[in-house]
Amino acid sequence: MASPHEKLAESLEALRALQDRGVVAVRSGDLTRRHRERLVKNGFLRKVMKGWYYIPGRPDEATGENRVWYASFWGFCAAYLKERFGANWSLSPEQSLLLHAGNMTVPRQLLVRSPMARNKITTLPHDTSLLDTRATLPEAGQIAEKDGLRLFSVPAGLVSCRSGFFRQNATDARAALSMVRNASDVLALLLEGGHTTVAGRLAGAFRNIGRDRIADDIVRTMQTADYNIREKDPFEDTINLILPVREQSPCVNRIRLMWQQMREPIFKQFPSAPGWPSDIAAYLKAADDIYVSDAYHSLSIEGYRVSPVLIERVRSGKWNPDENEDDREHRNALIARGYWQAYQAVRESVRKVLEGANPGAVGDDDHGAWYREMFGPSVTAGLLRTADLAGYRNGQVYIRRSMHVPPRHEAVQDCMPAFFDLLREEPEPSVRVVLGHFVLVYIHPYMDGNGRMGRFLMNVMLAGGGYPWTVIPLEKRDDYMAALESASVEQDIAPFAMFLGRLVSDSLEGKPAPQVPTS
């Protein structure tokens, strides 16, 4: 008779066969009842709704953990909607434009159109839902498919979306508009439907982002066709930014737009820069003195159990993996060693900034070295592959307890140079500090270590304004993560700027660094 672990292995083989066929959402009929029961019991499958399961990333996720669901959300919805409606459905024009613009945030309620819909809400895990509405779909040529999701094309979405979309989702609306190459993309739809009000709105929207030629072509063509239109800007504000046409990734324009719109709120929440320190050696010594506090709190925020004693052993050189087997096998020691090495590299970057180098340029030039130092010991010990030091990620990542889905790995290659261009060109130290940290973790360019890299970059940017090295304390982790979530999902940077601003103000006032346990 097969043992329990042999039976589980058999069920896992059945699950793997489904995955090899590209199955994302598993239906009850895809597996036998015994396979399903074993996999659910051991955490390899979790029920979404009657008859449907999805595949979690890890069976040891805590009960109630939402990362697995957020990671599975779009794949599950694509499979579920295909099963229900075949090819006779699409997401709403508004949701379509969000996805075209690179905004993969999981919505509280996903709006779906289909002539077969029943105007019904389907409850999904973790306070999310799906609302299917009976409505007509765009013509076949105006449907775009992305990872199994059927979307309005960008032109069809712009013509069909509600006017409020431009105010409520200004960043994404502008990013979608920037994807239109010329007026002909939208004019055919406007003329065919006689959409005079929409034509006036889109002409105003294109003019808002500096695409005057497209705006003029829309107005003149509609007038030539004997339509009387009135141009009206649907946005609440204007931007002082020229968006490049057809970036390789729409995420690049989203980041440029976010940067532009988030600058002003930061000024109101962040202390003024004190200016270049007169004594560079004293500044660096203060950073050295705060190291134990920084390492303890930064690593603890990431969930590592690194004690002050271990940190001191690493810093003093008493950690010796070549002669001490416990040190060699101690994962946390490797993490602590990597943090110490990275800290030294960041310290040298801070020195360059204090000596007058452009902070954004230093971050661009040096951040790869910080990353390599941070994970080098784990690679040397064989816990990570050598390829893990290659640089930016080559797969999708998801953030625990966050509805924000970082850009695809293909987009990271475009986003990171654009990010450092913005950082290099930014004249305001406070903006470099807040958006330097936020945008890096928003892009999430690495498979691991993004939070630590964000905090390192933050401190290099702090040096660029003469602000002191600042530690984010473990006891404020929930506030920290909530502020980042607000910026990522709601596009509201004020809570994060306020959070960092208060910590920096404490540092400026000479308040001691966050305490570290004695053992």
ABEGO torsion letter per residue (X at the ends): XBBAAAAAAAAAAAAAAAAAAGBABBBAAABBAAAAAAAAAAGABBBABBGBBBBBABAABBBGBAAAAAAAAAAAAAAAAAAAAEABBBBBAAAAAAAAAGBABBBABBBBBBAABAGBBBBBBGGBBBBBBBBBBBBAAABBBBGGBBBBBAAAAAAABBAAAAAABAAAAAAAAAABABAAAAAAAAAAAGBAAAAAAAAAAAAAAGBAAAAAAAAAAAAAAGBBBBBBBABABBBBBBBBBGBABAAAAAAAAAAAAAAAAAAAABBBBAEBBABAAAAAAAAAAAAAAAAAAAAAAAGBBBBAAAAAAAAAGABBAAABAAAAABAAAAAAAAAAAAAAAAAAAAAAAAAGBBAAAAAAAAAAAAAAAAAAAAAAAGABBAAAAAEBBABBBBBBGBABBBBBAAAAAAAAAAAAAAAAABABAAAAAAAAAAAAAAAGABABGAAAAAAAAAAAAAAAAGBBBBBBBAAAAAAAAAAAAAAAAAGBAAAAAAAAAAAAAAAAAGBBBBBBBAX
